[in-house]
Amino acid sequence: MDIEEALEKLMIMAKADETLKKRLLKTRDSDHPLSDFCSIANEAGCPMNVMDLIEHGENDYAAMKRSTNGGGENSPLLDGQDDDYQLFLSRLSRTSRG
């Protein structure tokens, strides 16, 4: 299971399980949010580690950056890069049970 599949499975599970949802959202207040998030995901059967989570968004961003106007310093600024952790929590916080 790749990181995208793991995140999607985790989202489905968290939408159905209020306790899991709260645990995941609570990682925002943690001293080690990514590590805690990945630990909870692994406990839930959605394997991932911190580097997988960080690298996933950065790889896509880097590919877009390289593909625009020859890449490198001449490429236009893109509106931020995807932070899969923050995007996941943002999506999850907008969901309600049922």
trRosetta pair geometry for C-beta under 8 A, 3 or more apart (Angstrom, degrees):
i j d omega theta_ij theta_ji phi_ij phi_ji
1 5 4.6 -126 -164 92 86 126
1 6 5.2 110 135 -62 117 86
1 9 7.4 -27 -163 -1 144 143
1 46 7.4 -108 121 -148 148 58
1 47 6.2 124 66 46 113 99
2 5 5.2 93 54 13 68 102
2 6 7.0 -130 103 -6 33 94
3 6 5.5 -55 -144 39 32 113
3 7 6.2 33 158 -20 67 105
3 48 5.6 86 -121 -117 82 115
3 52 4.7 177 -81 159 124 107
3 53 6.4 176 -150 -86 133 48
3 56 4.6 -117 88 -74 151 142
3 84 7.2 9 150 179 123 171
4 7 6.0 -55 -147 36 28 108
4 8 6.4 25 155 -16 63 108
4 56 7.1 164 -55 -155 77 137
5 8 5.8 -57 -147 38 31 110
5 9 6.2 31 156 -18 66 107
6 9 5.8 -55 -146 38 29 110
6 10 6.2 30 154 -20 64 109
6 41 6.6 66 162 174 112 126
6 46 4.2 124 -167 -179 85 89
6 47 5.9 -107 -110 61 138 50
6 48 4.9 161 118 -49 156 110
7 10 5.6 -55 -145 38 30 113
7 11 6.3 37 153 -25 64 103
7 46 7.3 121 -65 174 26 134
7 48 7.5 55 -57 -59 76 155
7 84 6.4 -98 -94 179 155 118
7 88 5.8 -112 -158 -98 113 127
8 11 5.6 -48 -149 30 32 114
8 12 6.7 32 153 -17 63 102
9 12 5.8 -55 -153 35 33 111
9 13 6.4 29 152 -16 66 108
9 45 7.7 -89 137 102 134 89
9 46 5.1 179 86 -103 112 112
10 13 5.7 -57 -146 40 32 111
10 14 6.0 30 157 -19 67 109
10 24 7.6 131 165 -99 114 148
10 41 5.3 -33 -100 -127 143 95
10 44 6.2 96 -118 94 85 142
10 46 4.2 -72 -62 1 99 177
10 88 7.6 11 93 -161 122 134
11 14 5.9 -57 -143 39 27 108
11 15 6.4 31 157 -23 63 105
11 88 6.8 -130 -78 -150 102 91
11 91 6.7 -22 -128 111 127 127
11 92 6.5 -136 -128 -82 81 93
12 15 5.9 -54 -151 31 28 112
12 16 6.7 13 155 -7 61 111
13 16 6.0 -71 -155 44 30 104
13 17 5.8 -14 163 17 71 119
13 20 6.0 -54 132 114 95 164
13 44 5.7 141 117 178 159 129
13 46 7.3 -146 18 -37 142 127
14 17 6.2 -73 -125 58 28 85
14 20 4.8 -127 -109 112 66 107
14 21 4.3 115 -179 -84 89 72
14 24 5.6 -32 -118 12 140 148
14 92 5.7 -22 117 -135 142 123
14 95 7.9 105 110 68 95 144
15 21 7.0 90 -79 -79 25 123
15 92 7.6 -133 -68 -133 74 77
15 95 5.2 -74 -113 153 96 150
15 97 7.1 152 175 -109 61 52
16 97 7.6 96 -126 -135 27 86
17 20 4.0 50 100 15 117 114
17 21 6.5 166 92 -16 61 85
18 21 5.4 -53 -146 36 34 117
18 22 6.3 34 156 -19 66 104
18 97 6.0 -32 -71 -68 101 133
19 22 5.9 -54 -149 36 29 109
19 23 6.4 30 153 -19 63 106
20 23 5.7 -55 -148 36 32 113
20 24 6.3 29 156 -17 66 106
20 40 7.4 143 -153 172 78 114
20 44 6.2 81 -137 -98 131 135
21 24 6.0 -59 -151 37 28 108
21 25 6.3 21 157 -13 65 110
21 92 6.2 -177 -144 178 90 114
21 95 7.7 -123 -131 79 136 112
22 25 5.8 -58 -143 42 30 108
22 26 6.0 37 156 -28 65 109
23 26 5.7 -55 -148 31 27 116
23 27 7.5 43 150 -36 57 90
23 40 5.4 170 131 -133 118 142
24 27 6.0 -38 -169 3 38 114
24 37 6.4 64 -145 -131 75 83
24 40 5.9 -168 -84 110 72 151
24 41 7.9 73 -106 -63 109 79
24 88 7.9 -89 169 131 129 112
24 89 6.9 -163 142 -103 96 84
24 92 6.3 -54 103 146 131 169
25 28 6.3 -24 175 -3 54 112
25 89 6.2 126 -113 -148 63 98
25 92 6.4 -149 -71 110 95 123
25 93 6.1 111 -116 -83 122 91
26 29 6.0 -52 -174 34 61 106
26 30 7.2 80 132 -43 72 96
27 30 4.9 -33 -157 1 54 128
27 33 4.6 109 154 -150 90 75
27 34 7.9 117 163 -58 129 19
27 36 4.6 180 -126 95 104 115
27 37 4.5 114 162 -66 172 83
27 40 7.0 -123 -57 5 128 139
27 89 7.6 -128 64 -90 101 132
28 33 6.1 38 -108 -123 23 132
28 89 6.3 125 -65 -166 109 158
29 33 7.9 122 42 -90 23 103
30 33 4.6 146 62 -82 105 59
30 35 8.0 -137 132 61 139 84
30 36 4.6 -106 -157 13 173 154
32 35 4.1 -22 151 42 114 120
32 36 5.6 125 94 -24 82 94
33 36 5.9 -62 -142 41 26 107
33 37 6.0 29 160 -23 65 109
33 85 7.0 109 128 170 110 143
34 37 5.6 -53 -144 35 30 114
34 38 6.3 27 158 -16 64 106
34 50 4.7 83 135 -127 118 99
34 53 6.1 -175 -157 80 109 145
34 54 7.3 19 -149 -53 154 98
34 85 5.8 -77 -103 -89 86 156
35 38 6.0 -57 -149 38 28 108
35 39 6.4 32 152 -22 63 106
35 50 5.7 -22 -80 -67 64 126
36 39 5.6 -51 -148 32 33 115
36 40 6.5 31 155 -16 65 104
37 40 6.0 -58 -154 37 29 109
37 41 6.3 29 150 -19 65 109
37 53 7.5 88 95 -105 124 168
37 85 6.0 121 71 -136 172 109
38 41 5.4 -53 -144 38 35 115
38 42 6.2 37 156 -21 67 104
38 48 5.3 -120 -133 97 93 87
38 49 5.5 71 -168 -132 149 31
38 50 5.6 -102 -20 -58 152 63
38 53 6.5 -124 -76 -23 110 136
39 42 5.8 -54 -149 35 28 110
39 43 6.5 31 152 -19 63 105
40 43 5.6 -52 -149 35 32 114
40 44 6.4 26 153 -15 64 110
41 44 5.7 -63 -151 41 30 109
41 46 4.4 -78 -178 81 88 104
41 47 7.5 146 128 -102 99 8
41 48 5.2 -14 109 38 145 109
42 45 7.8 67 -177 -57 31 13
42 46 7.0 -100 -77 69 28 56
42 47 5.8 51 -114 -113 78 53
42 48 6.9 -135 -62 42 81 59
48 52 4.9 -133 -158 79 81 136
48 53 5.8 78 162 -55 125 94
49 52 5.1 99 53 5 68 104
49 53 7.2 -136 98 -5 35 91
50 53 5.8 -61 -154 37 32 112
50 54 6.3 24 156 -13 69 109
51 54 5.8 -55 -140 41 34 107
51 55 5.6 29 164 -17 69 115
52 55 6.1 -61 -138 42 21 107
52 56 6.3 34 161 -36 60 105
53 56 6.2 -47 -151 16 23 114
53 57 7.9 7 160 -2 53 101
53 84 5.5 -140 -166 72 76 123
53 85 5.8 57 168 -55 128 97
54 57 7.0 -75 -171 40 31 97
54 58 6.3 15 152 -10 69 121
54 84 8.0 -138 -82 31 21 106
55 58 5.6 -69 -142 46 34 110
55 59 5.8 39 164 -29 74 105
56 59 6.3 -56 -152 27 21 109
56 60 7.2 13 156 -9 56 106
56 82 7.9 -69 112 100 83 117
56 84 5.4 23 80 -34 123 148
57 60 6.1 -61 -156 38 34 108
57 61 6.2 30 153 -17 69 112
57 81 5.8 115 150 147 103 96
57 82 3.7 -140 -143 91 106 87
57 83 5.7 147 127 -92 177 24
57 84 4.8 -155 -45 -28 113 88
57 87 8.0 152 -94 5 132 129
58 61 5.6 -58 -145 40 34 112
58 62 6.0 35 158 -22 69 107
58 81 6.3 43 -103 160 53 146
59 62 5.8 -54 -144 36 28 110
59 63 6.4 29 157 -19 63 106
60 63 5.9 -56 -150 35 30 111
60 64 6.6 28 153 -17 64 105
60 81 7.8 145 80 -162 85 92
60 82 6.2 6 71 28 128 128
61 64 5.9 -56 -152 36 31 110
61 65 6.2 31 152 -20 66 109
61 78 6.9 -178 -153 84 88 149
61 81 3.6 -2 -98 -132 158 111
61 82 6.3 -163 -53 19 105 78
62 65 5.6 -54 -145 37 32 113
62 66 6.3 30 156 -18 66 106
63 66 5.9 -54 -146 37 29 109
63 67 6.3 23 157 -18 63 113
64 67 5.9 -65 -147 38 28 108
64 68 6.6 24 159 -24 65 109
64 78 6.1 77 116 -93 126 158
65 68 6.4 -61 -151 27 28 107
65 71 6.0 78 130 -138 67 82
65 75 5.4 133 -170 96 67 159
65 78 6.3 -104 -82 -7 82 131
66 71 3.7 5 -144 -106 47 137
66 72 7.6 56 -118 -30 61 55
66 75 7.5 -92 -89 -59 14 154
67 71 6.7 49 -17 -68 20 97
68 71 6.6 105 53 -80 58 50
68 75 4.2 95 85 -148 101 107
68 76 5.9 -88 148 31 139 83
68 78 7.6 165 -1 -62 157 105
69 74 5.5 -119 123 122 113 98
69 75 5.2 163 59 -107 98 59
69 76 6.7 92 12 -15 134 81
70 74 5.7 10 72 73 111 127
70 75 7.0 -150 69 -66 59 84
71 74 7.5 59 86 57 26 86
71 75 5.3 -10 -135 -47 26 128
72 75 6.3 135 59 -10 41 97
75 78 7.9 -10 137 -31 112 95
78 81 7.2 68 96 -75 121 66
80 83 8.0 -56 163 -14 115 95
82 87 6.2 -15 -164 -29 90 144
83 86 4.1 36 99 24 117 112
83 87 6.2 154 80 -16 61 88
84 87 5.7 -58 -139 43 30 111
84 88 6.0 35 160 -25 66 107
85 88 5.9 -56 -150 32 24 111
85 89 6.6 15 157 -11 61 108
86 89 5.9 -58 -146 41 31 106
86 90 6.1 34 155 -22 66 108
87 90 5.7 -55 -145 36 29 113
87 91 6.3 30 156 -17 64 107
88 91 5.9 -59 -152 38 28 110
88 92 6.1 24 154 -17 65 112
89 92 5.5 -55 -140 40 32 112
89 93 6.0 34 160 -24 66 106
90 93 6.0 -53 -145 33 26 109
90 94 6.9 20 155 -15 59 108
91 94 6.1 -68 -159 35 30 107
91 95 7.0 30 149 -29 64 106
92 95 5.8 -55 -156 21 38 114
